């Protein structure tokens, strides 16, 4: 998976915006902004890195 796909997977998951935001240390509004249509290609790098790290540690994808 590409980083864009990983980020989209986390944002489109059943996890609440609050739980994702709390886990990665960003405001809930930041997660909501990307969930509500803001282009993830314009996401700040530090937020993208935190989401990808969250995916690898918390989501544990089944391959």
N, C-alpha and C positions, 0 to 999 in steps of 0.2 A: 504494500500500500504506500502511496505517496503521502507526504505530510498533509497535503490539502485534503486527501481522502480521510486520513486519521482525524483531522480537526473536524471535518464535516460529520464523521461518525460520532464523535463525542457530542457535538452540538445538537445532533438529531436523535440522541439517545433518550431514554426514559428518565435519566437523571434530572433532577430539578436544577434550575439555574443557580439556586442558592448552594446546593451541595457541590456543584462543580466549582463555583466561585470560591467557596470556603476552602476546598481542597487545594486549589492552585494559588490562592492568595490574591485574587483580583476582585474588584467590586461586582456585585450581581448585575448592575447595569451594563457592564462590559460584556458579559455573557449574553444578556438579553439583546443587546445591540446586534450581535452577530447572529443570534437565533432569529431575529426579526428582519433579516434581509440585508444587513450591511455586508459588503463584499469581503470575504475572508482573505482574498488576495491582498487586501490593504491592511491586514492585521499587523500590529506591531510584533516584531520578532520575539521579544521576551514573552509575550502572551502566547504566541504560537508554540514556543519551546515548552512552556509550562503545560499547555494542553497535550502536547505529544508525550511529555513525560508522564502526565496523569494517565493517559491511555495505556502506556506500557506498564505502569505500576499498579493501577487500579482496575482497569478493564480486563486485563489478561485475556486477550483475544484467543479464541479457539481456532487453531489452524489445522 
